[in-house]
Amino acid sequence: MKTTSFPAGESDDFAFTAENDARAKTIMARYPEGRESSAMIALLDLAQRQNGGWLSVPAIEYVANYLNVAPIRAHEVASFYSMFNEKPVGKYFIQVCRTTPCWLRGSDGITEACKKKLGVGLREVSEDGLFSVIEVECLGACANAPMVQINDHYYEDLTPERMAEIIDALRAGEEVAVGSQTGRLSSAPEGGPQTLVDVPAPAADPGSGPAPNPGEAD
């Protein structure tokens, strides 16, 4: 329901596919009547995924029209959150974490490896259209630093050499194992467990007497 008067957004030829239209309606149904605009972030994400990883002006304003809000409200959200891209990006969108734990573990080298391998600067698209690289703040995998996020997946415990190998594999259309690139289990210490590796057997209760021999008759 409109609460103010505003012109409709210029959505041009952008429109949700039938599948995404159904998803959008399902998302909006989670909110009370009159509060459907709370689905703004989710619908912008849906539009970005459909639009090749970025939000064009028509895509942003289509979402505004879809939610029956002023176009400026959708632009405000799209420009505020770093997860939204307002310029085209590559098929593989590399986000290099540069916050303190990753920086201390060599994130600058990861960024340079990406730029050198791809022949691009930050926020540029490689000539083949496959890659873009940016630097971002903490992605929450500090124990496995340095790390990057590529599209929806984390790649951790990186070295510049391993980063270059990942780019080669993705360019060749190969699958790359996500998570730690050194075989680390989850966020366990490097080299495996460091504590409680020799857990002694529980001591017998001195007041209970010797343990019965299962072979003895009652």
C-alpha positions in Angstrom: 0.0 0.0 0.0 1.4 3.4 -1.0 1.9 5.9 1.8 3.3 8.6 -0.5 3.0 9.6 -4.1 6.0 8.7 -6.3 6.6 7.8 -9.9 7.1 4.1 -10.8 10.7 2.9 -11.4 12.1 2.5 -14.9 12.4 -1.3 -15.0 12.8 -1.5 -18.9 12.9 -5.2 -19.9 14.1 -6.6 -16.6 11.6 -9.0 -14.9 11.8 -12.0 -12.7 11.7 -15.4 -14.3 8.7 -17.5 -13.5 10.8 -19.4 -11.0 12.1 -16.3 -9.3 8.7 -14.7 -9.3 7.4 -17.6 -7.3 10.3 -17.3 -4.9 9.7 -13.6 -4.5 6.1 -14.2 -3.6 7.0 -16.9 -1.1 9.5 -14.5 0.5 7.0 -11.6 0.7 4.4 -13.9 2.2 6.6 -14.2 5.3 5.8 -10.6 6.3 2.5 -9.0 7.5 0.3 -7.3 5.1 1.6 -3.8 4.4 5.1 -4.8 5.5 6.1 -6.6 2.4 8.9 -4.1 1.7 10.8 -5.9 4.5 11.7 -8.4 1.8 13.8 -5.7 0.0 17.2 -7.3 0.7 16.1 -10.8 -0.3 14.5 -9.6 -3.5 17.5 -7.5 -4.5 19.6 -10.5 -3.9 17.3 -12.6 -6.1 17.5 -9.9 -8.9 21.3 -9.7 -8.6 21.6 -13.5 -9.0 19.3 -13.4 -12.1 21.2 -10.5 -13.6 24.6 -12.1 -13.7 25.9 -11.0 -10.3 25.1 -7.3 -10.3 22.2 -4.9 -10.0 21.5 -2.7 -13.0 19.2 0.4 -12.5 16.3 -1.4 -14.2 16.8 -4.4 -11.9 16.8 -2.2 -8.8 13.8 -0.3 -9.9 11.9 -3.4 -10.9 12.3 -4.6 -7.3 11.0 -1.2 -6.1 7.9 -1.6 -8.3 7.5 -5.2 -7.2 7.3 -4.1 -3.6 5.3 -0.9 -4.4 7.9 1.5 -2.9 9.6 4.5 -4.2 12.6 3.7 -6.4 14.9 5.7 -4.2 14.3 3.2 -1.3 15.6 0.3 -3.4 18.6 2.4 -4.5 19.4 3.3 -0.9 19.5 -0.4 0.0 21.5 -1.5 -3.1 24.1 1.2 -2.6 24.5 0.7 1.2 25.2 -3.0 1.4 28.5 -4.2 0.1 27.0 -7.5 -1.0 25.3 -5.7 -3.8 27.2 -4.8 -7.0 26.1 -1.9 -9.0 28.6 -2.6 -11.8 29.1 -5.8 -13.8 31.3 -8.5 -12.3 32.9 -11.7 -13.5 31.3 -15.1 -13.4 33.6 -15.8 -10.5 33.5 -12.9 -8.0 36.5 -13.1 -5.8 36.3 -11.3 -2.4 39.6 -11.2 -0.6 39.2 -10.7 3.2 41.7 -8.0 4.3 40.7 -7.6 8.0 43.5 -8.0 10.7 43.7 -11.8 11.0 43.8 -12.3 7.3 46.2 -9.4 6.8 48.6 -10.7 9.4 48.5 -14.1 7.5 49.3 -12.6 4.1 46.0 -11.4 2.5 48.0 -8.7 0.6 49.8 -11.5 -1.2 46.5 -13.1 -2.1 45.2 -9.9 -3.6 48.4 -9.4 -5.6 48.3 -13.0 -6.8 44.7 -12.5 -8.1 45.6 -9.2 -9.8 48.7 -10.6 -11.4 47.0 -13.8 -12.5 44.0 -12.1 -13.9 45.6 -9.0 -15.3 43.1 -6.7 -13.6 42.8 -4.2 -10.8 40.3 -4.2 -8.0 36.7 -4.0 -9.2 37.7 -4.7 -12.8 36.5 -7.6 -14.9 39.0 -9.9 -16.7 39.1 -9.9 -20.5 37.3 -13.3 -20.7 34.5 -12.0 -18.4 35.2 -14.8 -15.9 36.7 -13.0 -12.9 36.5 -9.9 -10.8 38.4 -9.3 -7.5 37.7 -6.9 -4.7 38.9 -6.6 -1.1 36.3 -6.8 1.7 36.1 -6.7 5.5 35.9 -9.7 7.8 34.1 -12.7 6.4 34.2 -14.6 9.7 36.7 -17.4 8.9 39.5 -15.8 11.0 40.9 -19.1 12.3 41.6 -20.3 8.8 43.2 -17.0 7.5 43.9 -16.0 4.8 40.8 -16.7 2.9 38.6 -15.5 0.1 34.9 -15.9 -0.8 34.2 -16.8 -4.5 30.5 -16.4 -5.2 28.8 -18.4 -2.4 31.8 -20.4 -1.2 34.8 -19.9 1.2 38.3 -21.0 0.3 40.6 -20.9 3.3 44.2 -21.4 4.4 45.4 -19.9 1.2 48.8 -19.1 -0.2 49.4 -17.0 -3.3 50.4 -20.1 -5.2 47.3 -21.9 -4.2 45.1 -18.9 -5.1 46.6 -18.9 -8.6 45.9 -22.7 -8.9 42.3 -22.1 -7.9 41.9 -19.5 -10.6 43.4 -21.8 -13.2 41.0 -24.6 -12.2 37.9 -22.4 -12.3 38.9 -21.0 -15.7 39.2 -24.6 -16.9 35.8 -25.4 -15.6 37.1 -27.8 -12.9 35.6 -28.3 -9.5 37.6 -26.9 -6.6 37.2 -28.2 -3.1 35.8 -25.5 -0.8 37.0 -24.8 2.7 40.5 -25.3 3.9 43.0 -25.8 1.1 45.5 -27.6 3.5 43.1 -30.3 4.6 42.4 -28.7 8.0 39.3 -30.1 9.6 36.9 -27.3 10.2 38.8 -24.7 12.3 40.9 -27.2 14.2 44.6 -26.2 14.8 47.1 -26.8 12.0 48.5 -30.2 12.3 45.5 -31.6 14.1 44.4 -31.6 17.8 46.9 -30.1 20.2 45.2 -30.9 23.5 43.5 -33.9 25.0 45.4 -36.2 22.6 46.3 -38.7 25.4 43.2 -39.0 27.5 43.9 -41.4 30.4 41.4 -44.1 31.3 39.1 -43.0 34.1 40.4 -44.0 37.6 38.5 -46.7 39.5 36.4 -45.5 42.4 38.4 -46.6 45.5 35.2 -47.3 47.5 33.7 -49.6 44.9 36.3 -52.5 45.3 37.8 -54.4 42.4 35.8 -54.6 39.3 34.0 -58.0 38.9 35.4 -60.6 36.6 32.7 -61.2 33.9 33.8 -64.9 33.8 33.1 -65.5 37.5 29.8 -67.1 38.6 27.6 -65.2 41.1 
